């Protein structure tokens, strides 16, 4: 209805206005009136993303460079904190009921751990830092890449990064044609496996939200043969394991490979 559409437009405007001056430094693509927000190209539980162009040059990036602008949803911190408060109370009540015998699930501890992982996502400067670290960890790789954050344009509520051109990973899963061959799927699976193993065992810094929607595929035209390349985006959620978890992971993977279920 007209009222619902108006509410959506007001919500998008409020989201962009939250970004303050940082959003004003980029030009929203596809909008005749630059005072009005464009339709987001993607939206998640914490933020939504717009495609834009730089108004002025920043570092090595000239004016007109395409960027992705990630802007937090209005009042998201209050909403997330309220959600965790409710989940924590609910888990405590369930564990307190004697005949349910749910103590062994450690539901309250699980909620607390999830909260400790989730809350840093609400500061988009953390995601910019994660991107810088991933780019350092995978520097020189030709088949894996991470977007470059524009740190001077990034704040707690707004993240600006170079726009990644390509197509969704799901296209290679669902389609079967001359551009999405079985051989390509096998190559992408190999790239993904090697990348995750390197994150876990060499860097101890893991992208904890790896699903097809956070992977964009293109061909690296700067390398001979133009091999397939995976761009990993949405890097706000990360995990560091530590020595004990590494040992357990090796045991689990070893047992899986040997098909031994009693390790």
Steps between C-alpha positions, in 0.01 A plus 500: 500500500598866470544535878734199520712631212521839669614335825772311310626823341505675838688208652764513225533877545545461876764234446703722268460804725652296786825491304546875532782660305652178372204423274515856371849437361370247247256542215215249492491320166186505292330787684397817320441679829810449716308605814288184474639153580503236231371148540754288695669222306508277806371486855576290806407488866747775599534726196411561138732572208486763226710534186650846466785699343763713671437874468869579550822299480614309808854365505558308180130497416392778262164674507233284340639171639219255572461417868267300720354698790381287791272690739362368827126470545349766730516420875657160431716505817197542726309226315786250516566565870130451575500174303795366697341606830183305413697196376714500815197514731318232302804268510538556875134412562525180297814389683333573836209261437615177670312233306622628162863413585640754255810594703724285279414717196651813663241710322579819694873462431423450129296821494783687674757370253280594205454847650876548537548409133203698369535835679835598339323477162303809596814712465576502128853621570563146628401362160737746331780373727408139418518576128846653539621191686352257246660700217834476680460127573418424134730752336639361177221243454358500147176309561375646827435867577334732750357849435722795585348715779523878478586556863485880491135480389403230751335558836318288758180511296633525142751283312628604158696250290587451136215349304561143384382409150408140433217253535361312801647165594150350479505544121771234481296268723166533323598556137652260249616670179816605319571767764422282802660163436553205732873566473442854629307370800780260586757778473294732723456222757877449505564874542247518785643197682859626478392844616316372806788267593742792477272713717476227765848350514737771377340833588263410784263768371181359350214652307210369710216580261601312187197419289440540123343843547831631635706375206529677165677332209688657211806427288834649594588677178837613635625139505583287199212270413252715694431244777183508706519714812279516809437832674392450860282782633310583821796434730354639821474160669837337564639239740845422644532144628808466716730202559252266674232545235760445228595163655134397520443610142791288376360198686151551357622546144737205536220275622272622221757422233569155651124440553578423864219606734650425842784757522 
